[in-house]
Amino acid sequence: MMEMIEHLLPLVGAGMVAGFLAGLLGIGGGIVTIPALFIVFDSIGVPIEWRMHASIATSLAIIVATNLSSVRAHHKKGGVEWPIVKDWWWAIAVGAVAGAFFAKTLKTEELIYIFAGLAALLALKMLLPLDKYKLGEDLPSGVFRYLNPGIIGFFSAVMGIGGGSFSVPYLTLYNIPIQKAVGTASLIGLVISVSGGLGYLFGGLNVADLPSGMVGFIHIPSLVIVAIAAVVCAPYGAKVAHAIPKRLLSIAFGLFLVLATVRLLMSV
């Protein structure tokens, strides 16, 4: 417990930033929480071979709380397309569970390069004045109706993020307004975080040498501290998202992706 008191301030700070970004951009905040958790888990003795897995798993569990708060705030403003997620949820969940188990087979560097490449392409879409360019007026039908959401769930769980980094640009490419895309991404992230978090939880149950306070790969004390701070701040981010112009929100999301990509590449 004393070691957690030592890390209280950085964990609370990471939670506050993650919560605000969850409301503002529809992301789960994993880009913020994972580095903070990785440092904390080093000091409390999580073995290096499982440290990233524990960081991702705990981040996904935190995202459950942040996105619950974010979805509630966006729903009050009519910013959630519920029919989309009702149609997609099972494909997202299957992809997220598969991603959680697949992550155990990959090296950290491989995960970083995959995410960085995708994030760079998505950032270009959000930063450049390409709003009039769409892949279609309606979301895909046929095999891509469920394949694409499944892929979003898969890569989001592998990276320990809530899915907004992928689902917001994807939705805007199919004529969904940015504010509604952000709100809907919060709900998508909730499906991903629950499904992926359970995958990591069960995947870590038989792992030896993990410190006390862990259930599978999820560290409960860190989860509680960060989640409380994030839940408090998420509604403020949602309020800002619906108050600023669409173009400014799109640029903010693009800049977030650029910073996230640079940070990840610097860690290799």
KAHU-V39845 format. One record per pair of residues at least 12 apart in sequence whose C-alpha atoms are under 8 Angstrom apart, sorted by sequence separation. I is the first residue (numbers start at 1). J is the second residue. If there is no record, write none. Layout:
{{I,J} {I,J}}
This chain:
{{17,29} {18,30} {169,181} {204,216} {205,217} {38,51} {41,54} {168,181} {203,216} {204,217} {18,32} {38,52} {41,55} {152,166} {167,181} {168,182} {201,215} {202,216} {203,217} {17,32} {18,33} {152,167} {201,216} {200,216} {201,217} {38,55} {168,185} {200,217} {201,218} {14,32} {15,33} {37,55} {164,182} {167,185} {200,218} {14,33} {35,55} {34,55} {164,185} {167,188} {11,33} {14,36} {34,56} {37,59} {163,185} {164,186} {162,186} {164,188} {11,36} {34,59} {163,188} {164,189} {10,36} {11,37} {30,56} {33,59} {162,188} {163,189} {162,189} {161,189} {162,190} {30,59} {163,192} {29,59} {30,60} {162,192} {162,193} {28,60} {139,171} {161,193} {7,40} {30,63} {29,63} {28,63} {139,174} {157,192} {138,174} {156,192} {157,193} {136,173} {137,174} {138,175} {28,66} {134,172} {135,173} {136,174} {137,175} {28,67} {134,173} {135,174} {136,175} {153,192} {157,196} {133,173} {134,174} {3,44} {26,67} {134,175} {126,169} {22,66} {23,67} {26,70} {115,159} {122,166} {125,169} {22,67} {119,165} {19,66} {23,70} {111,158} {119,166} {122,169} {18,66} {22,70} {111,159} {23,73} {53,103} {23,74} {53,104} {95,149} {96,150} {99,153} {100,154} {91,146} {95,150} {99,154} {103,158} {52,108} {91,147} {94,150} {95,151} {98,154} {99,155} {102,158} {92,149} {93,150} {95,152} {96,153} {97,154} {99,156} {100,157} {88,146} {91,149} {92,150} {95,153} {96,154} {99,157} {100,158} {91,150} {92,151} {94,153} {95,154} {96,155} {99,158} {92,152} {93,153} {94,154} {95,155} {96,156} {97,157} {88,149} {92,153} {96,157} {91,153} {92,154} {96,158} {179,241} {179,242} {179,246} {178,246} {178,249} {178,250} {165,257} {92,188} {96,192} {100,196} {60,157} {96,193} {99,196} {100,197} {63,161} {93,191} {97,195} {101,199} {63,162} {81,180} {85,184} {89,188} {92,191} {93,192} {96,195} {97,196} {100,199} {101,200} {60,160} {79,179} {80,180} {81,181} {92,192} {96,196} {100,200} {59,160} {60,161} {79,180} {80,181} {94,195} {97,198} {98,199} {59,161} {60,162} {78,180} {79,181} {81,183} {82,184} {85,187} {89,191} {93,195} {97,199} {101,203} {56,159} {57,160} {79,182} {80,183} {81,184} {85,188} {93,196} {56,160} {79,183} {80,184} {56,161} {79,184} {80,187} {75,183} {74,183} {71,183} {70,183} {71,184} {71,186} {70,186} {71,187} {68,186} {67,186} {68,187} {67,187} {67,189} {68,190} {67,190} {127,250} {126,250} {127,251} {64,189} {126,251} {34,160} {63,189} {64,190} {127,253} {63,190} {126,253} {127,254} {126,254} {127,255} {64,193} {125,254} {30,160} {31,161} {63,193} {64,194} {123,253} {124,254} {30,161} {123,254} {29,161} {30,162} {61,193} {122,254} {123,255} {28,161} {29,162} {60,193} {61,194} {27,161} {28,162} {60,194} {123,257} {27,162} {28,163} {122,257} {123,258} {27,163} {28,164} {60,196} {61,197} {27,164} {60,197} {120,257} {26,164} {27,165} {119,257} {120,258} {25,164} {57,196} {58,197} {119,258} {57,197} {120,261} {26,168} {119,261} {57,200} {57,201} {116,261} {115,261} {116,262} {53,200} {116,264} {116,265} {112,264} {113,265} {112,265} {26,181} {27,182} {26,182} {112,268} {25,182} {26,183} {61,218} {24,182} {26,184} {27,185} {28,186} {26,185} {27,186} {58,217} {109,268} {23,183} {26,186} {57,217} {58,218} {28,189} {57,218} {58,219} {62,223} {66,227} {70,231} {73,234} {27,189} {47,209} {55,217} {58,220} {61,223} {62,224} {65,227} {69,231} {73,235} {23,186} {26,189} {46,209} {47,210} {54,217} {55,218} {65,228} {22,186} {46,210} {53,217} {54,218} {58,222} {59,223} {62,226} {63,227} {66,230} {70,234} {74,238} {45,210} {46,211} {54,219} {58,223} {62,227} {65,230} {66,231} {69,234} {70,235} {73,238} {77,242} {45,211} {65,231} {69,235} {73,239} {44,211} {67,234} {66,234} {70,238} {37,222} {15,225} {16,226} {19,229} {20,230} {23,233} {24,234} {11,222} {15,226} {19,230} {23,234} {14,226} {15,227} {18,230} {19,231} {22,234} {23,235} {24,236} {25,237} {12,225} {15,228} {16,229} {17,230} {19,232} {20,233} {21,234} {23,236} {24,237} {25,238} {11,225} {12,226} {15,229} {16,230} {19,233} {20,234} {23,237} {24,238} {11,226} {15,230} {16,231} {19,234} {20,235} {22,237} {23,238} {24,239} {13,229} {16,232} {17,233} {18,234} {20,236} {21,237} {22,238} {23,239} {24,240} {25,241} {4,221} {8,225} {12,229} {16,233} {20,237} {24,241} {4,222} {16,234} {19,237} {20,238} {23,241} {25,249} {25,253} {31,260}}
